[in-house]
Amino acid sequence: MFEKLKETIGEVTKRHANRPFLEAAMATCAYVASADGAVSFSERGRVDDILEHLEQLRVYDPHDGVDLFNDYTDALAADRAKARARVFQAVAKVAKQEESAKLIARMVFAISNADGDFSEDERRAGVEIVEVLKQGGALIG
């Protein structure tokens, strides 16, 4: 019984510790995917892949990540300027952590290439995300 309790507490602790990364990941995915005006099926599929394969996100129910992604995409569709600030705040929270910053930067390219069309709008959105990460100091160059 004690082992089960210990395991449960460990999972809750991991979820709490990784929550800023989940927020930043889903914010990044939503920002880049919606940059060209529409979120494609292949971009949504890539988000599912990210949630399924990144160890830092496996402690979450994938539906939590998808719900968060949808919240960001809805907010970006309603008021992109206001939601943009929220996206950048989420990304900034992990920008000082080298491993997290590098993973977020990779997500930019994974999402932007998901539908086979790396548009200029997606490129600009990705550059903005990377700039936020650079300001945190974990990414150089």
N, C-alpha and C positions, 0 to 999 in steps of 0.2 A: 504494500500500500504506500509506503514511504517513497519507494522508487517511482511510482506512478505520479505522485504529488510533485516530486523533484523534477520529473520530466515535464510535467505540465507547467510548472513555474519557469523552467528553462525556456519553453516555447513562448510563453507570454513575454518573458524578458527579451528574447530575440525579436519578437514582433514589435515590441515597444522601441527597441534600439534601432531597428531597421525602418521604422515608419517614415522618417524623413527621406530615406532613399526611395521608398515606394512612391511617396508624393512627388519627388523630383523626377523619377523615371516616368510616371504616368503624365506629369505635366509636360515633360519634354516630348514624349510621344504624341500627345495631343497637339502641342504647339506646332511641331513639324508636320504632322499628318494633315492638319487643317490649314496649313499655310497657303495651299493652292486653291482653297475654297471648298474642298470636299474631302472627306475621309473615305478612302476606298476600302473595299472588302479585303484586299491584300494587305493594306496597312493595319487593319484591325486584326488580321491573322498574324501579322508580325508582332503585334502587342501580345497576343496570346502566347506566341513562341517565347517572347521575353519573360513573361510571367511564369511559364512552365520550366524554362531552362536555367534561369539565373538563380544560383543558390541563395543569394541574399533575399530573393523574393519568394522562395519556396515555402517559407513559414506562413505565408498568407494564403487564404482561400483565393484562387484566381478570380472569383467573382468580385472580391473586394477591389482588386486592381482594375478590372474592367469597369466597375461602377465609378471608380475614381477617374479613369480615363474618360468615360462618358460625361462625368461632371465637368471636367476641364474642356472637353470639346463643345459641350452645350454653352458653357460660359464664354468661350472664345467666339462662338457663333452669335451670341447675344450682344456682346460688347468686347470686341477684340482688344482694345486699348486697356480697358480695366482688367480683363483676364490676363493680359500679357504681364502686367505687374505682379499678379498672383503667381504666374508661372515662374517668373524670374526670382521671386522670393523663395519658392520651393527649391529651385535649383541652387540658389545661393547658400541654402542651409547645408548642402553637402559639398560645396565647392572647395572646402579646405581639406577634404579627405581624398587623398590621391587616387586610391582604388575606385572609390565611388565616382569621382570626377571623370576618370578615364572610361568607366562603364557608361556614364551618361553621354559622353562624347561619342562613343561607339553606337549608342542608340540613335543618335541623330542620323548617322549614315544608314543604319539598319532600317529605320522607318522611311527615310527619304528615298531609298532604293527599293522599297517593298513592292511598289507597283510598276517598276521598270521605267518610271519617268521622274528623273531628278530635276524638278522644275527650278526655275530661278527663285521663286518664292520660297520653296523648301530650302534651297541653298542659303538664302538670306536668314531664314528662321534658324537654321543650324548654326550659322556664324554668330547670331545673337546669343544662342545658348552657350556656345564655346567661349564667347567673350565674358559671360557671367561666370563661367567656370574659371577662366584665367584670373579674373578679379579676386577670386578666392585664394589664388596662389598655388593650387595643386597642379594646374596645367601651365606649362611654360611654352612660349612660342607662339 
